[in-house]
Amino acid sequence: MRRIRTTVVGMAVVLAAVLALGACGGGAAGRGGVSGGVSGAASPGGPEKTELLIGVLPVASSAPLFIADKRGFFKEEGLTVKTEIIQAPQAVMPKIVNGSMDAFLTSYVSLMTINDTGAAKLKLFQHSMGGAPGFCAVVVTKDSPIRTVADLRGKTIAVNVLKALGHTVVSAHLQQAGLRLEDAKFVAVPFADQLGALSSGKVDAAWLAEPFLSAAEQDGARQIVDTIGGPTAGVPIDGWGVTEQWLARYPKTAAALHRALAKAQRIAGADRQAIDEVVPTYTQIPADVAARMNVGEFAMEADRAGVQKLADLMHGFGFLKKKVDVNQIFAPVGG
């Protein structure tokens, strides 16, 4: 499948607006927005369930869902979609398991980690964003003596979550530079707090993803390595997850939801303006900032070799107990 990259270089970010992501969760999603559709009982031959609650993260990867809403794709399928801002898939697992939340945006790392723990049996329902150069990187202060990955020996590196995407991709670059994982110390620091931790000297380096990466560079931080490249080139970022049980219980609903999201995914992959139009409605990022933000690749399907690379890295670093055949994590959704 052809992969369409929609990366815009450069971003003049007002940090306060960026940090509002975690605090507010605004737009239609933050208000429990609803897309038009047929509410109430399902019609014969139509979706088994017509009213859905979907967890979204206030990041660019969620854009296809809001494109589908804006353009009436859910309504065409007889669906009413409500959204709820989430900060991490792990936090909403009780809702996912008991069925009160139907689907959610999840990183591939989180999905595989949750499956590995046995907390749920999740499937990747529809790919959203793949990694692209400029999307995430390790940064240091502008006056730091750290110039290369090898200089991270004995240093403290901030990542937003331990044993997640940042920890994995940075470890791969440490390994490539001839360092062992134990040669550097990783600490969990929320993205919103990493600039303060850097400037105060609590950490020596920080792994940041957009829009926080551009905000940090705007504030004077210096990038030492782009972590979507080299040993981590082609790794995926995230997609829409559901449980195996949900798929089995609502096959017609799953097919209808998939069709709507797939239509929007094609638009996101071909038209950057469509992304820019919806991002401010659920992230509280100003429109001019959203238009200059770096985003990844909105391809129709993930490169499974890239997914397998990510799974193998996670297992090799001890972040997963069991090896993963990534072909088993994708939902067989038709229609």
FENKA-V92150 format. One record per residue. RES is the residue in three letters. SS is DSSP state (~ for helix, > for strand, _ for the rest). PSI is psi in radians with two decimals (* if undefined). NEAR is the number of other ideal C-beta (glycine too) atoms within 8 Angstrom. Layout:
# FENKA-V92150
res={RES,RES}
ss={SS,SS}
psi={PSI,PSI}
near={NEAR,NEAR}
This chain:
# FENKA-V92150
res={MET,ARG,ARG,ILE,ARG,THR,THR,VAL,VAL,GLY,MET,ALA,VAL,VAL,LEU,ALA,ALA,VAL,LEU,ALA,LEU,GLY,ALA,CYS,GLY,GLY,GLY,ALA,ALA,GLY,ARG,GLY,GLY,VAL,SER,GLY,GLY,VAL,SER,GLY,ALA,ALA,SER,PRO,GLY,GLY,PRO,GLU,LYS,THR,GLU,LEU,LEU,ILE,GLY,VAL,LEU,PRO,VAL,ALA,SER,SER,ALA,PRO,LEU,PHE,ILE,ALA,ASP,LYS,ARG,GLY,PHE,PHE,LYS,GLU,GLU,GLY,LEU,THR,VAL,LYS,THR,GLU,ILE,ILE,GLN,ALA,PRO,GLN,ALA,VAL,MET,PRO,LYS,ILE,VAL,ASN,GLY,SER,MET,ASP,ALA,PHE,LEU,THR,SER,TYR,VAL,SER,LEU,MET,THR,ILE,ASN,ASP,THR,GLY,ALA,ALA,LYS,LEU,LYS,LEU,PHE,GLN,HIS,SER,MET,GLY,GLY,ALA,PRO,GLY,PHE,CYS,ALA,VAL,VAL,VAL,THR,LYS,ASP,SER,PRO,ILE,ARG,THR,VAL,ALA,ASP,LEU,ARG,GLY,LYS,THR,ILE,ALA,VAL,ASN,VAL,LEU,LYS,ALA,LEU,GLY,HIS,THR,VAL,VAL,SER,ALA,HIS,LEU,GLN,GLN,ALA,GLY,LEU,ARG,LEU,GLU,ASP,ALA,LYS,PHE,VAL,ALA,VAL,PRO,PHE,ALA,ASP,GLN,LEU,GLY,ALA,LEU,SER,SER,GLY,LYS,VAL,ASP,ALA,ALA,TRP,LEU,ALA,GLU,PRO,PHE,LEU,SER,ALA,ALA,GLU,GLN,ASP,GLY,ALA,ARG,GLN,ILE,VAL,ASP,THR,ILE,GLY,GLY,PRO,THR,ALA,GLY,VAL,PRO,ILE,ASP,GLY,TRP,GLY,VAL,THR,GLU,GLN,TRP,LEU,ALA,ARG,TYR,PRO,LYS,THR,ALA,ALA,ALA,LEU,HIS,ARG,ALA,LEU,ALA,LYS,ALA,GLN,ARG,ILE,ALA,GLY,ALA,ASP,ARG,GLN,ALA,ILE,ASP,GLU,VAL,VAL,PRO,THR,TYR,THR,GLN,ILE,PRO,ALA,ASP,VAL,ALA,ALA,ARG,MET,ASN,VAL,GLY,GLU,PHE,ALA,MET,GLU,ALA,ASP,ARG,ALA,GLY,VAL,GLN,LYS,LEU,ALA,ASP,LEU,MET,HIS,GLY,PHE,GLY,PHE,LEU,LYS,LYS,LYS,VAL,ASP,VAL,ASN,GLN,ILE,PHE,ALA,PRO,VAL,GLY,GLY}
ss={_,_,_,_,>,_,_,_,_,_,_,_,_,_,~,~,~,~,~,~,~,~,~,~,_,_,~,~,~,~,_,_,_,>,_,_,_,_,_,_,_,_,_,_,_,_,_,_,_,_,>,>,>,>,>,>,_,_,_,~,~,~,~,~,~,~,~,~,~,~,_,_,~,~,~,~,_,_,_,>,>,>,>,>,>,_,_,_,~,~,~,~,~,~,~,~,~,~,_,_,_,_,>,>,>,>,>,~,~,~,~,~,~,~,~,~,~,_,_,_,_,>,>,>,>,>,>,>,>,>,_,_,_,_,_,>,>,>,>,>,_,_,_,_,_,_,_,_,~,~,~,~,_,_,_,>,>,>,>,_,_,_,_,_,~,~,~,~,~,~,~,~,~,~,~,~,_,_,_,_,~,~,~,_,>,>,>,>,_,_,~,~,~,~,~,~,~,~,~,~,_,_,_,_,>,>,>,>,>,_,_,~,~,~,~,~,~,~,_,_,_,>,>,>,>,>,_,_,_,~,~,~,_,_,_,>,>,>,>,>,>,>,>,~,~,~,~,~,~,_,~,~,~,~,~,~,~,~,~,~,~,~,~,~,~,~,~,~,~,~,_,~,~,~,~,~,~,~,~,~,~,~,~,_,_,_,~,~,~,~,_,_,_,_,_,_,>,_,_,_,_,_,_,~,~,~,~,~,~,~,~,~,~,~,~,~,_,_,_,_,_,_,_,_,_,~,~,~,_,>,_,_,_,_,_}
psi={2.33,2.34,2.23,2.07,2.30,1.24,2.23,2.17,2.37,2.56,2.12,1.57,2.37,2.02,-0.62,-0.65,-0.65,-0.76,-0.27,-0.25,-0.91,-0.49,-0.57,-0.92,1.07,-2.70,-2.92,-0.63,-0.81,-0.42,0.15,0.74,2.68,2.39,2.58,2.61,-2.98,1.95,2.94,-2.64,2.57,2.56,2.67,2.27,-0.16,-2.92,2.44,-0.52,2.22,-0.32,2.11,2.54,2.17,2.26,2.25,2.60,2.56,1.04,2.95,-0.48,-0.43,-0.13,-0.73,-0.64,-0.73,-0.47,-0.77,-0.71,-0.89,-0.64,0.11,0.31,-0.60,-0.75,-0.69,-0.52,0.06,0.48,2.53,2.11,2.17,2.61,2.65,2.22,2.27,2.80,-0.39,2.47,-0.65,-0.57,-0.40,0.24,-0.67,-0.72,-0.67,-0.78,-0.68,-0.05,0.05,-0.32,2.29,-0.72,2.94,2.69,2.30,2.51,2.70,-0.66,-0.84,-0.73,-0.81,-0.61,-0.77,-0.77,-0.68,-0.59,-0.30,0.14,-0.48,2.89,1.74,2.65,2.56,1.99,-0.67,2.23,2.57,-1.33,2.38,2.77,2.64,2.64,2.42,-0.09,-0.62,2.58,2.91,2.28,2.76,3.00,2.71,-0.44,0.19,2.49,-0.17,2.14,-0.50,2.97,-0.67,-0.48,-0.10,-0.05,2.21,0.12,2.87,2.23,2.23,2.34,2.72,-0.62,2.36,2.54,0.51,-2.75,-0.87,-0.82,-0.69,-0.89,-0.61,-0.71,-0.66,-0.67,-0.58,-0.81,-0.75,-0.56,0.06,0.21,2.67,2.76,-0.64,-0.09,-0.26,2.72,2.20,2.38,2.56,2.11,2.17,2.53,-0.75,-0.36,-0.04,-0.62,-0.73,-0.70,-0.64,-0.89,-0.53,-0.16,0.15,-0.51,2.75,-0.43,2.83,2.42,2.15,2.51,2.85,2.55,0.03,-0.54,-0.89,-0.60,-0.74,-0.76,-0.62,-0.55,0.02,-0.03,2.65,2.28,2.35,-0.39,2.29,2.12,0.17,1.49,2.90,-2.15,-0.21,0.28,2.34,0.01,2.53,2.87,-1.11,3.09,-2.99,2.17,2.63,2.93,2.73,-0.67,-0.70,-0.76,-0.74,-0.58,-0.56,1.06,-0.66,-0.64,-0.75,-0.77,-0.71,-0.77,-0.71,-0.74,-0.77,-0.79,-0.65,-0.69,-0.79,-0.60,-0.70,-0.71,-0.78,-0.63,-0.38,-0.32,1.70,-0.59,-0.59,-0.64,-0.84,-0.55,-0.60,-0.49,-0.77,-0.31,-0.31,-0.03,-0.31,0.33,2.25,2.63,-0.68,-0.58,-0.77,-0.64,-0.33,0.04,2.47,2.33,2.94,-2.65,2.17,1.28,2.81,-0.60,2.66,2.58,1.90,-0.45,-0.65,-0.67,-0.74,-0.65,-0.78,-0.78,-0.72,-0.67,-0.80,-0.75,-0.72,-0.55,-0.02,0.23,-0.36,2.38,-0.61,2.59,2.61,2.25,1.84,-0.32,-0.36,-0.16,-0.14,2.33,2.37,1.28,2.24,-3.04,*}
near={5,4,9,9,7,12,12,11,5,6,13,8,12,8,10,6,11,13,9,10,14,11,6,8,10,11,12,10,17,11,7,8,11,7,12,7,13,9,6,4,4,9,7,4,3,10,12,8,9,15,9,13,11,14,16,14,11,14,8,11,11,14,13,13,15,15,15,15,13,8,9,9,14,15,10,7,12,12,17,13,13,11,14,12,12,12,6,8,16,8,7,13,11,6,10,15,9,6,8,5,12,10,12,14,16,13,10,17,12,12,15,14,13,13,12,10,6,5,7,10,7,14,12,15,15,11,12,13,14,16,15,12,7,11,14,14,12,16,14,13,9,7,3,9,4,11,5,8,12,8,10,16,8,5,11,11,16,15,15,12,10,8,9,13,12,13,15,16,15,14,11,13,15,14,11,9,10,5,12,6,9,4,9,13,6,11,10,9,13,8,10,8,8,16,12,8,12,17,7,6,6,8,13,10,16,17,16,12,11,13,13,12,16,14,13,14,11,10,8,7,13,10,10,13,9,9,14,14,7,7,8,16,9,10,14,15,13,11,15,14,14,13,11,8,8,12,14,6,7,11,9,9,13,14,11,14,14,13,11,14,15,10,11,14,14,9,12,14,12,6,7,7,6,11,16,11,8,12,14,13,9,18,12,10,13,8,8,7,15,13,8,10,15,13,13,15,13,15,13,8,6,12,11,9,7,14,14,10,11,15,13,9,14,15,12,6,11,5,10,12,3,6,7,14,5,10,6,6,13,9,9,4,10,5,6}
